[in-house]
Amino acid sequence: MSSDHVQSAERSPTATGAAARPSSAEAPFLELLARGASADAYEQPVLLARAEGRAAGLIAGLEYAKTLALRVRSELEGRRRREAELSALFETAHDLAGLRDLDAVLQAIVQRARSLLGTDVAYLSLNDPARGDTYLRVTEGSVAARFQQLRLGMGEGLGGLVAQTARPYFTDDYFRDERFEHTVTIDSGVRDEGLVAILGVPLMLGHRVIGVLFAADRRARVFEREQIALLGSFAALAAAAMDTANLRLLGRTGDGAAAEDFGFLGLLLAGDRDIGGFVDRTIGEVVRYDERRGTDLLRTLDAYFACGMSPARTKDDLHVHVNTVAQRLERVGQLLGEDWQEPARVLEVQLALRLRRLAAPVRR
């Protein structure tokens, strides 16, 4: 610590009395948290203190309190967002359970995906085996007729890359991205719509890709892992809707797979929801490992997801070394399978953790 810092601390009235009077720095930020203020508002207490020529120690305390308050605000926003996402998935699954109009269900899926990801446009393409191409079945937020009427050859565009690999892909700058095949037709439609950033996830029936669900913005944007996972969950619901509709058309409503075959979607769709079975199938190996070894893998998983899947933030939350976090996550991968952090499974693991907490007996 420099001599300037030492002298500032000595001069500051909060240097020795910080523990006794924490509210001097914390109170403004607690009030901001309580009223749900914007992130910009958290700068005001610091700026005001500087403008009034307050002591350096007080300003440093305000800066520290601001950092903590913004971290709490971020965590609260993340939790609210995840709750909204789960709520939307349950609502969509409820729509699917009473499916009568396939187009209405697909439209609801696309609308909710667009709303929760906060994108300008969302759309869903389906394969047309008879014509050997794909077409846009549902769009939301689109304003360009040429875009809405696009038909894409198999393997063309970002959707072609998604379909060929059966994996999610996104581009933050469509026209500069050379990972997928550009065509004049597709590029013209995308240009008319003004799209820049596009995320696509596959609609899977078994191991077969039947279409792609997209979310897109008219500005550069990087899609986060949680957003990719969420869109993947909506894509799974859309695929389930297609499968259910096809079975009803064929008069084979009893031919579907068992609920447990659909992971958390099976939990949502089943008439008698086997929550315990879902939790056990999803994270049971981790639960049993913790019970046998006295380890903290479940607690680490909770913190990892709460911290946005950032090992650096997780180690701060758990007060352990980052290598400890890495070792624990590696063990989780050995127990759950190396694909446990793939978008399709992230939401299942998070939901299982939450359901297990809700089902746990209250400790007195």
N, C-alpha and C positions, 0 to 999 in steps of 0.2 A: 504494500500500500504506500503511495507517495506521501510526502510530508504535507502537501496541500490537503489530501484527503484526511489525514490524521487531524490537522488543525481544524478542518471544517467539522469533523465529528466532535472534536472537543468543544467547539464553539456552539454546536447545535444543542438546543435544549432537549432534543429527542434522543441524544446519544446515550444517556443513562436512564432516561425515563420512557423509552420506547415501549417497553413491556407494560408499563403502567398506563400509558395513554396511546394505545394503538389506533384509536378512532380518529385521531387527527389526520392520518394519511388514508385510512381505510374507509372512513364514513362516506366520502363523496362517491366512491366506486360501488359501495354496497347499495347506495341509493340508485345509482345508474343500473345496477343489476336488477334491483327490485322492480324498476319501471320498464325494463326491457329496452334500454336506450341503444341507439346505433353505435357502431364501433368508433366512429368519429368523435362522439361525445366524450369518450374516455380521455381524450387529449386535453379537454378544457380545464380540469383542476390543475394540471401541471402548468399549462400556459398561464393561467391566472396567477398561480404562485410566483412564477418567474416575473410576470408583469408587475407584481406588487413588491418585488425585491425580497422575497422570503429567504430564509437561511438555506444554505446548500444542503444541509442535512435533511431538512423537511422536504425539499424538492426531490432528493434522492429517495426518500421514503415514499413519496407520491409516485415516482417512476416505478419503484418496485411493486407497490400496491396496484398500479395500473396494469403491469405485466401479469400479475396473478389474476386480477379481475378479468382481463381479456381472455386468459386461459380458461377460467371458469365459464365465461360467456360462450366460448367456443365449444366447450364440452356440453353445456346445456343445449346449445343449438343443435349439436350433433345428435344428442339423445332425442330431442323433439323431432328432428328430421327422420331418425330411424323409426320412431313410433308412428309417424305419419306414413312411412313406407310400408310398415307391417300392416297398418290399418287399411291402406289402399289394396294391398295384396289379399287380405281377408275379404274385403268388399268385392273384389274382382272374382275371387273364388266362389263367393256367394252367388254372384251373377251366373257363373259357370254352372253351379249346382242346379240352378233352375233354368238352364239353357233352353230357349225356344227360338230365338232369332240369332243365328251365328254372327251376322254382320253387326248387330247391336252390341254383342259381347266383344267382338274384335275392336269396334269403335271405342268402347269404354276402356279397353286395355290401352289403346294408343293414346287416348285422351289423358288417362292417368299417368302413363309413362312420360308424356310431354310435360305435364304439370309438375310432377315430382322431380324430374331432372332439370326443369326450368329451361327447356330448349324452345327455340322458335317453331320448330316443326318436328313431328314424329310421323312415321309411316311404316307400313307393313307390306312386304312383297311376298308373293306365293309362287311356287313353281307351277307351270302349266305343262304337264307331261304330253298332252295332245299336240301342242305347238312347239314343244322343246325349248321354251323360254320362260321368263318370269315376268310378272306384272304387278303393279301396285294395287293391292286390294283395298287398303284403307289409308287415308291421309288425314292429318290434323294440323292446322296452321298453314297449310300450303295455299299459295295465291296464284300459282302459275299453271295454266291449263296444260301446257306441253309437259311439264314435270309430272302432273297427275296422270297423264296418259302414257307414260313411259312403259315400254316393254324392253326387257334386257335379255340378251343372249346369255346362255349358261356360261358362267365363268367371267362375265364382263363386269367391270366396275368394282367398287368396294364390296358390294353384295356378292359378287362372284368369288372374291377372295375369302369372304366369310363362309360361303357355301362349300367351297373346295376344301377348306381346312377344318370346317365345323368348329371354329373358334371365333371369339369376338375380335373385332379390329376397329380402331378408330384413327381418323386422320384429323390433325388440327389445321391442315391447309390442303383441301382436296386437290386443287389444280396443280400443286407442286409435288404431290405425292406420286411416286413412280412404282410403288409396290404392287399396284393392281393395274389392270388393263383399262385404259381410257378409250372411249369411242366418241365420235362426233355427236351421236344421238344422245348418249347419256350426259356428256359434258354440256351440251346445249340446254338440256332440261335443268341440270343443276345450276347452270349460269342464270337461266330465267328465274329460278327460285331464289337466287342469291346466296346459296349455301356455301359455307367455308369449312366448318368443322362437322364431321359426320361420324357417328358411332353405329356399328351394326353388330347384332348378335344373332346366332342361328336359332331357328325354330326346329327342334328335334323331335322326331317320332322314332323311338328306339335309337338306332345308329344312323338314321336317314334324315338329311336336312330337307325340310319341305318349304322353307322360306326364310326370310330375314326380317327382324324388327329393327328399325332405325330411329335414332334421335339425332337431330341436326340443328346447328346454329348458323346464323348469318354473320358470324364473326369468329375469329380464331379462338379456340378453346381446347383445353386439355381435360379429358374426362377422367375422373378419379376412379380408383378401383371399386369403391362402394357403389358408384353410379353404374359402372359396368355390371356389377353383380345384380343391382336392382333391375336394370333393363333385361338381364338374362332371366330373372324370375318372371317378369311379365311375358317374355318370349315363351317360357315353359308353360305359362297359363294359356297363351294363345295356341300353342301346339296341342295342349290338352283339350281346348275348346274345339279345335278342328277334328281331333280324334273322336270326341264325344258326338259331334254332329254327324260324322261319317258312320259311326256305329248305329245311331238312331235311324239314319236313312236306310241302312241295311237291315234294320230290325234286329240288331245284335247288341242290345244294351247291356247284356250280361257278359260280353266277351272281353271287356277291358281288363287291364292288369290290376293286381291287388293294390290296395292303398299304399302298402309299404314300398311298393316298387317306384312310387313317385316322390319319395322323400318328404319334404315339408309340404309339397303340393298334395300328397296323399292325406296328410294330416288335415289340411284345409278342406279337402273335398269329401272326406269320409263322413258318413252319417254319425257313427259312434267314434269320436276322435280318441285314439289311443295315444295320449300324450306321453305316458311313461314309456311306451314302446318306441315312440319317435325319439325321445331323448336318449334312450339306451342305444338305439341303432346309430345315432349320430355322434354322441360323445361318450358312450358307455365305457370304451376302452380307456379313455383319459380319466374318467371318474374312478374306475377300479385301480388304475395305476397309482393315483393319488392316495387312495385308501390303503393300498398295500405298502407303498414306499414312504408315505408321509410327505409327499412333495406338494408343490404349489402350481401345478400345471393349469388347473382350472382358473385359479386366481390370475395367473399370467395371461391366459386367453382373454378373460374379462377385460383386463387392463389393456391388452394389445388392441382389442376392437374399440374400446373407449377412447384410445389415443390415436385413432385413425390408422391403425396397423403400422405405426411408426415405432421401431425398436428403440430409437433414441428417446422418444417421449415416454415409452413404456418403462424404461429403466429408471427414469426420473419418478414416475408414478409409484413404482414398486421399491424405489431406493435400493436398487441393486446395480451391478455392473452390466453394461450392454452385452458383454460376452455371456453372462448368465441368462439374459433374455434369449439370446441366439441359441444357446444350448437347450433351453426349455422348449423353444419353438421347434427345434430339430427333433426333439423327443416326441412332441405332438405329431409331427409329420410321420414319424415311424409308427405311431399308434393309429392315426386316422388315414394314413395314405398320403403320398407326396402331393396329391392334387387338392389337399384340403384348403389351400388358399386360392384356388381357382374360383372365378365369379360364381359358377353354378353351385358351389358348396359353401361359400362364405356365409351366405344368408342362413343356410340350414344350421350351421354351427352356432351362429349368433342367436337364432331363434331357440335352439335347444338349450343354450346357456340361460336364456331368459326364462324359459318354461321351467327349467330345473330350479331356478331361484324362487319362482312363484309357488312351486309345489313344495318347497322345503318348509318344514315345520318352523313356526316362530320360536325363537330362542328367548327365554325370559331371564 
